[in-house]
Amino acid sequence: MVKTILYDGLNLSMQKGTGVATYTRGLIQTARNLDYQTGIVHSVQGKLPKDPMLREVVLFDDNALRKLGPVALGRRWLRRQIAAPLGIKPTQIPLTGTVITKSLQGNVMDSEFLYANNDVFALARQHFKVFGKSLPLSFDKAPDLFHTTYPLPLRARKSLNICTIHDLVPLRLPYLTEDNKRYHYKLVRHLAKTADHIVTVSETSRQDIIKILNVDEKRVTNTYQAVHVPLDLRNKPQDVAADEIAGIFNLDWKKYFLFFGAFEPKKNLSRLVEAYLSAKVDIPLIIVGAPGWKGDQTQLLIDDERFRFYSQTENRIVPGRRIHRFDFVSYSLLISLVRGARAVLFPSLYEGFGLPVLESMQLGTPVLTSTEGSVPEIAGDAALLIDPYDTDSLRNAVKALANDNDLCDHLAKLGPKQAEFFSPERYHQAVGALYDGLFNGSL
């Protein structure tokens, strides 16, 4: 009998995606390739309609920014305070084809089961704060496995329950994240004790979980992550990709540095900007990412007439500016930007995995990255590794990449070879071994 695995849809609903969203999409697709039935539990704002067709519409409604009236807000507050002490039963939502899903990112809409409930993730957090336990979920037919792809206090009744903990950054570097550290500490310790198994994405994170959360090493599996840029984007003719970045950004092929990723303190962007400016290189730095928590601190460094961020009133990069930022570009355009960069600069202070590093190496773009966290085990000897706390080392590395063609050529050749260690095929084997072990009782 085919087994069913359900996943949370927490990060899948985010408009611009996250590394966890990429992880979730890849994990679900891998499970489908392994011939498991899959399903997703989503959270919606407001009560689900009784009409089945309207339920489908509401599931895909972009309601993240909808303003609620005082009555609705009051009901929502009361519901969260009560915190569903006996658990909840998400509603299954069959897809009728009413909603056109072609433009939705990823393949997760191919899952056999979609469930939704009003404020399920917020309710789970409140339930944990009140009762110190995970919120129970009931289904007409319990899944064989419920896999939360992020630390969430949720569990499915009558099922195996496992959780992915990507890293322990909020505990290792508490000054670099905005998480509620007391809540996060209690939550991950609770999950470490109660989950049937813990999954993570690097040996660095695995050792952190074993030592800091005091988990038996047999109960923690590192599957790594896969990198797979679609072939049509990897094989797009260079002249076509070059025309894209020239026409849209006014950039020349291999004549700019690129940073892309979340705009937050652990990405070390302020130190990168200082090092780049002091290196006095003659190629621009392009930043793709929207400011997040404490992003204004970096903006203060860059936001002046000499090298201010990209202006929303302009549709091209203005010659003479040294640093340019874009909140968001489409995935296909980002791939062209990565391919066309002289190097990707990613000197993060700590990563649970470091997907931008791996994506860049697969595309044959030289990478400058960090000696901290899990990145060294991902990058191997195929990237230029520097101490991310040492601005002088970072500046010298930027100068070397700007001026040394042989160094760039060497890294460009090594990158794709290193990326092969994180292929979809290897990930398929790792996830298959994980799920097989859970179902046959060997894990």
N, C-alpha and C positions, 0 to 999 in steps of 0.2 A: 504494500500500500504506500502511495506517495505521501511523504510527510510534509507538513505545513509549517512555515516559519513566518511569524509576524515581526514587523519592525516598527519603531516609532517614526513619525513624520515630522519631528520637531524642526529640524534644520531644512527639510525639503521645502518648507513654505516660505523661506526667506527669499526676498526679491532678488538679491544679487549673489546669493549663494555663499557658502563658506567651505573651508576645507572639510568640515564634518559632513556637509551636504554632498560633496564630491565622494567622500568615503562611503556614505550611505547608498548613494546611487550605484557605485561600483560593487558594493557588497550585495545589494539586492540582485543586480544583474548576474553576479557570479553564482548566487544561490539558484537562480533560474537556470543558468547554464549547467548546474549540477542536478537539474531535474527535480528541484524542490518546488512545491507550490509556495507562493509568497503573498504577503498581505501587508498593508500599512495602516497604522492607527494615526489619524489626523485629529487636530484640534480646530474647532471653528468658533468664531465669535457669535454669540447669540444662540438661541434655542433652535435646534434642527426642525425644519418644517415637517409636517406629516405627509405632504405630497411627495412621492418618490422622485418625480422629475425635478421639483424645486430643490430637493435635498442634493441632487447631483449638481445643480447650478450653484448652490451655496457652498458646496465643497470646494469648487474652483474659483469662488469669488475672492477677489483681492481685497479683503476687508481689514487688512492690518492697520490701516490709518483711519478707518471709519470712526467718527465721533459718536459716542453713545450719550443719550439723554440722561438726566438725573435719576429717573425711575429705573432705567436699565442698569445704570451704574450701581444704584443701590441694591438691586437684585443680585448683581454680579458679586458685589462685596459680601452680601449675606451668604450667598452660595459658597464663596471661598472660605468664609469663617466657619460654616458648618463642616466644610471639607469632606463631604461624602464619607462618613465614618464606616459605612458598610461596603464601600467600593462602588463601582459604576459598571454599566454594561454599554459599551460603545455600539452604535447602530451601524449595521452593514449597509453600504450604499452601492448597489449594482450600477454599472455604467451602461446607459442605454444608447449612447452615441449622440445625445442631445448637445452636449458640450464638445466642441471641436478641440482636441488636445494636441494637434500636430506641432504647435509652437512651444509646447511645454518641454522643459529641459530634461534630458535623460529618458530612460526607458521604464521608469517605475510605474507608469500608468498601465503597463502590461501585466501588473500583478493581478492575481486571481481575486483577491479580496481587498476591498477598501472599507475602512471603518472610520467613524467620526463621532466626536462627542463635544459638547459645549465646554470649552476651557479645560480640556483634560490635563494639559501639562501644568497649568497654573493650579488646578485642583490638586494635582499630585504633590506639588511643592508645599501647598498649604497643609495637606494631609500629613506630610512628613513633619512639618513644623509643629503640628498639634499633637500627633500621635507617635511620632518617632518611627513610623513604619512606612513601607511602600504602599501606594494606593493599589488595591486589588482590582483587576479587570476581569469581567466575566464575559464569556462568549457562548452562543448556542452550541457551537462545537469548538472545544478548546484547541488551540494550536499545539503542535508537538513542541514548539520552541518559541519563546518570545525573546527577541534580541534587541535591547536598547542600544543605540549607536552612540550614546552620550550619557553621562551620569544623570539618570532620572529615577526618582522614587516611584517606579511603576513595576507591577508584576502581574502576570496572567495566571489565574487560578488553574489548577490541574495541568500545568505545563512546566517544562524546563524553562528556567529564566537565566539569561546571561547578559552581561553588560560590557560594552567597550569603554575603557578609560584610556583616552588618548595620551594623557600626560598628567603630571601632578604640578604643573606650573603654578597654580594658585597657592600651593603649599611650599614649593621650592623657591619661588620668587614672588612672594605675596605683594610686593610693592609694584609689580608690573601688571596687575590685573585688577579689575573693578569688582570681582566676585565678592560676595559675603563670605569671608574666610571661615567664620565659625560654622555657618550652614554647610559650606562645601566640605569642610573637614568631617563633620558628623555624617554627611551624606556618603562620601566615598568610603568611610569606615563601615557604615551600615551595609553598603553594597558589597564590600569586600568580605563581610561575614555571611551575608544572606544569599548572594547570587550563587547559582550552581556552578558558574565558571566566570572568570574575568578574561577579557580579550584586550589586547593592546597592539600597538603598531610599530614598536621598535624594541630592541633589547635594552636600551637605556631606560625607557618607560617601564619595561617589565621589571627590571631590577629595582627601580624606584618603588613600584607597587609592592613588591615582595618585602623590601626592607622597611619602608615607611608605614605601610598599612598592615604589615605583619601577616602576609598571606602566604600560605604554603605554595612553593614554587610549582607544584603539580596542578594548582588551580588557576594558573595564569599562562595564557598562550599568546605568543607574539606571531601574528600573521603577516607583519609588514603591510604595505599597501602596494597597489599596482599603479603603474603609470601607462596610460595608453592614449596618446594623442591620435585622433582618427587619421587614417591613411590619406584621405583626401586633403586634409590640412597639412600633413607632413610632406606630401608629394606635390603640393601646389607649386607650379613653376616659379622659380625664383624671380623672374622678371614680373610676374603677376603680383607676387607678394610685395616686391619692391615698389611697384606702381601704387599699390594700396597705401603703404606708409608714406610715400612721397606725396600722393594726392591728398590724403586726409590729414597727415601730420606735418608735412613739409620736412621730412627726415630722409637722410640718405642712408642707403644700405651699409650696415656695419660702421656707422658714424655716430653712434649714441650709446650710452649706457642705459640700462633699464632696471628698475625695481618694480615688482608687482606683488601685491598681497595686502593683508589687513594693515591699516594705519593705526598701530597701537604701540605702546612703549616697548614691548618685548622684541619688536622688529628692529629696534635700534636705529631708527631712521634719522633721528637728530644727529647722532654721531656720524652716520653715513654722510649726511649733508655737510657737516663740518669738514670731514675728511675730503670729500669731493671738492669743495670750494678751495680748501688749502692746497690741493694737489695742482691747481691751476692748469688743468688739461683743457684742450680746445674743442672737446666734443660735449654735447649737452647730456644732462641726466633727465630721463623721463621717469616719472612716478605714476603708476596706475594703482589707485586705491583711495577710498573715501576716508576722511578723518574720522576717527572714533574716539574712544576714551583717551583723554589727554593729548589728542591730536593737535590741539591749539598750541602746545608748547613747541612742536616742530614748525608749525605755521609761522610763529613769531620769528623764527630764524630765517625763513625763506621769503616772507611776505614783505618785500620792499621793492623799489623800482629797479634794482639791478638784476634780481633773479626771482621775481614774484611768481606765484603759481599761474597756471593757465587761466585766462579770463573767460568767463562764461559768455561774454559778448563777442568773443573772437572765435572763428572756426578753424584757424590754423595757428601753428606755432609761429611766434614772431621772432625773426632773426635777431640775435644779440642777447636774448635771454638764455641763461645757462641752465635753469631748472624749470621743468614744466610738469604739471600734475593734471591727471584726468581722473575724475571720480570713478568712472566705469567705462569699459569698452566691451563690445561683444566678444564672445569666446573666440570666434574665428579670427577676428581682428587682433586679439591679444596674441594668438599663435603667430601671426605674421610679425607682430612687434618683437616677440621673443626671437624668432628666426633671424630678424634683421638687426638685432642688437650686437654690438661689438662684444658685450658681456652683460650678464645679469648679475647684479650686486644684491646679495641677500645675507647681510652680516647679523643675523638674528642672535639674540642673547640666549634663547632656548626654544627648541621645537620638539614636539613629540614625534614628528616625522620629517617634515620639510618638503612638501610636495612641489613647491615652485622650483626647488633645486633640481629635483628629479625630472620634472617636465622640461626644464631648460637643457639639461644634459641629453635627454632623449632627442631633442631637436638639434643637437650639435652646436649649441651656443655655450661659449666659455662661462664659467660660473665662479664668482668670488663669494665665499660663504664662511661659516663660523666653525670654530673648534669646540663650541659648547653644545650641550644637549645631544640629541640623536643625529644631528646632521653629519658628523664625521663618518658614522657607520653607513649612512646612506650615500654620501658623496665618494667615499673611498679616496683614491689618489687621483680622481678625475676632476677635481675642483681645486681652486686656490684657497686654502684654508688660512684664516687669520684669527688672532685673538680679538673678539668683537669689542672688548673693553679698551683696547689700545688704539687710540686715534691715529698715532703715528704709523703703526703697522698698516692700518686701513688705508691711510693716505698713500703710503708707498705702494701698496697693492694696486690701488686705482691708477697710479702713475705707470706702473709696470704694464697693466692691461692696456692702457692707452697708447703706450709706445713700443711694446714688444710684440711684433707680429708672430714670431716663432712661438712664444708662450701661448698666445691665443690659438694658433694652429694646433699646438700640442693638446691643449685642453679640449678643443673642438673634436679631436679624434678619439680622446679617451671617454668623453661623456656618453655617447651612445652605447659603448661597450659596457660601461658601468650600469646604465639603465636597464640592460638586459637581465640583470639580477632581480629586477622588480617588474618583470613582464606579467601580463594577464595570465599566462599559462602557469607561472610559478605561484601566483596568487590563487588561482583556481585550485592548485594542489594543496596549498596551505589551508584555505577555507574548507575544502573538502575533508581534509584530515581532521580539522576542528569539529565539524558537524558530525562526521562519522564517529569520532571518539565520544562525543556527547551522547549520541543515540545508542551506541553499543556498550556504553558504560565504562569505557577504558579511560575517560577523562573525568 
